Amino acid sequence: DRCLFQAAASRWFPAEVLPDVWTIDGCESGHGSHPNTYRLDAENGGRLQLNRATWAAFFLDNYGWTWEQVVLDAAIHFQAAFIVWQRAGNSWFPWACRIVVE
């Protein structure tokens, strides 16, 4: 699981924040082990629990990614999370688990 994380997350996030990404990943979804992590009808989806209401249309309109791709495809999910992180001023503000890294 850490290998999948490393391969996907390190493509997008700077090396110095990868420990924070790992911490958020663990807090938000138990590193992908929580049973609701990949539910497409849930309020939030994927390992980093991106908010469907906020981001589904944005990613479809701007990147052509379906919500299913954002949630289920690790490469797309971590790129999407990086975009969210960048749009938040390179911060974890959009994540409920941000408190664990602040």
DRENNUBA-554525 format. One record per residue: x, y, z of N, C-alpha, C, O in turn. Coordinates in steps of 0.2 Angstrom, whole numbers, plus 2048, in hexadecimal, padded with zeros to 3 digits. Example, Ala and Ser with C-alpha at 12.3 -4.5 7.8 and 13.67 -1.06 7.14 Angstrom:
2
8427E482783E7EA8278427F08278477EF82A;8407F58238447FB824840800827843806828;
***
This chain:
102
8047FA80080080080080480680080380B7FD;80A80680480E80C80481280D7FD8138127FB;8138077F98168087F381180B7EE81380F7EA;80B8097EE80680C7EA8058147EB8058187E7;8058157F280581C7F480B8207F180A8257EE;81181D7F28178217F18178227E98198277E7;81581D7E581581E7DE8108237DC8128277D7;80B8237DE8058287DC80782F7DF8068347DB;80882F7E58088367E980F83A7E780F8407E6;8148367E681B8397E581B83C7DD81F8407DC;81683A7D981683D7D28148447D38168487CE;8108467D880D84D7D880F8517DE8118577DD;80F84E7E48118527EA8198537EA81C84E7E9;81B8597ED82285A7EE8248557F48218537F8;82B8537F382D84E7F882C8507FF82B84C803;82D85680082D85980782685880A825858810;82185880681A85780981885080981284E80C;81B84B80681984480681784180D81383D80D;81B84381281984081981384381B80F83F81E;81184981980A84C81B8058488177FF847819;80684781080184380C80083D80F7FA83A80F;80583981180483281480083381A7FC82F81C;80183881E7FD8398257F683A8237F2838826;7F583F81E7EE84081C7EB83A8197E583981B;7EE8368157EC8308127EA82B8187E4828817;7EE82B81D7EC8268237E68298267E2825828;7E682F8287E083282C7DA8318287D583082B;7DA8338227D483481E7D182D81C7CB82C81C;7D582881A7D28228187D681B81B7D5816818;7DA81C8207DE8168227E281481C7E380E81C;7E58188197E98168137E681280E7E880D80B;7DF81480D7DB8108087D880A80B7D4807807;7D88098117D58038147CE8038177CB7FE818;7CC80A8187C580B81A7C08088157C180A80F;7BB8058177B68028137B380780E7B1805809;7B280D8107AF81280C7B38168087B181B804;7BA8158087BF8198047BD8197FD7BD81F7FA;7BB8147FA7BA8147F27B28137F07B08127EB;7AE8157F57A78167F37A581C7EF7A78217F1;7A381B7E97A18207E479C8247E679B82A7E4;7978227EB7918267ED79382A7F378E82D7F6;7998297F679A82C7FD79B8347FC79D8367F6;79B83780179C83F8017A38407FE7A48457FB;7A883C8017AF83D7FF7B28367FC7AF8317FE;7B78377F87B98307F57C18307F47C48357F3;7C382A7F47CA8297F37CE8297F97CC82B7FE;7D48277F97D98277FE7D982D8027DA82D808;7D98337FE7DA8398027D383D8037D3843804;7CE8398017C783B8037C58428007C4847804;7C68437F97C48497F67BC8497F67B88457F5;7BA8507F77B38517F87AF8517F17B18557EC;7AA84C7F07A784B7EA7A38527E77A48547E2;7A08557EC79B85B7EA7A08607E879E8647E3;7A68617EB7AA8667E97AE8657E27AF8697DE;7B085F7E27B585D7DC7B38597D77B78597D1;7AE8557D77AC8517D17AB8557CB7AE8537C6;7A785A7CB7A685E7C57AC8627C37AE8627BD;7B08647C77B68687C67BB8637C27BE8657BD;7BC85D7C47C18597C17BE8567BA7C28557B6;7B88557BA7B58537B37B58597AE7B88587A9;7B485F7B07B48657AC7BB8677AA7BC8687A4;7C08667AE7C68697AD7CB8637AB7D08657A8;7CA85D7AD7CF8587AB7CC8527A87D084E7A5;7C58527A77C284C7A47C28467A87C18407A6;7C38477AF7C38417B37BC8407B67B98447B9;7BA83A7B67B38387B97B58377C07BA8377C3;7AF8387C47B08377CC7B38307CD7B782F7D2;7B182B7C97B38247CA7BB8247C97BE8217CD;7BD8277C47C58287C37C882B7C97CD8297CB;7C58317CB7C88347D17C98307D77CE8307DB;7C482C7D87C38287DE7C78227DE7CB8207E2;7C781E7D87CA8187D77D18177D47D48127D6;7D381C7D07D981B7CD7DE81F7D17DE8257D2;7E381C7D47E881F7D97EC8247D67ED8297D9;7EE8237CF7F28297CC7EE82F7CB7F08347CD;7E782E7C97E38347C87E18377CF7E183D7D0;7E08337D47DE8357DA7E383A7DE7E283F7E0;7E98377DE7EF83B7E17F08427DD7F28477DF;7EF8417D67F08487D27EA84C7D47EC8527D5;7E484A7D47DF84E7D67E08517DD7DE8577DE;7E284D7E27E48507E97E98557E97E985A7EC;7EE8547E47F38597E47F08607E17F28657E3;7EC85F7DC7E88657D97E48697DF7E586F7DF;7E18657E37DD8687E97E286B7ED7E18717EF;7E78687EF7EC86A7F47EF8717F17F08767F4;7F18717EA7F48777E77EF87D7E77F08827E9;7E887B7E67E38807E57E28837EC7DF8897ED;7E487F7F17E38827F87E98857FB7EA886801;7ED8877F67F388B7F87F98867FB7FC8887FF;7F98807F87FE87B7FA7FD87A80280187A806;7F68798037F587880A7F087280B7ED870806;7EF8708117EA86A8127E386D8157DF869817;7E28738147DC8768167D68728147D1871818;7D587080E7CF86C80C7CE86580F7C886380F;7D38638137D285C8167D085C81D7D3860821;7CB85881F7C98588267CF85682B7D0858830;7D48528287D984F82C7DF85482C7E585282E;7DE85A8297E485F8297E78608307ED862831;7E385F8357E586183C7EB85C83E7EF85E842;7EC85683B7F185283D7F885483A7FD85183C;7F88588357FE85B832800862834805864832;7FB8668367FC86D8387FF86E83E801874840;
***
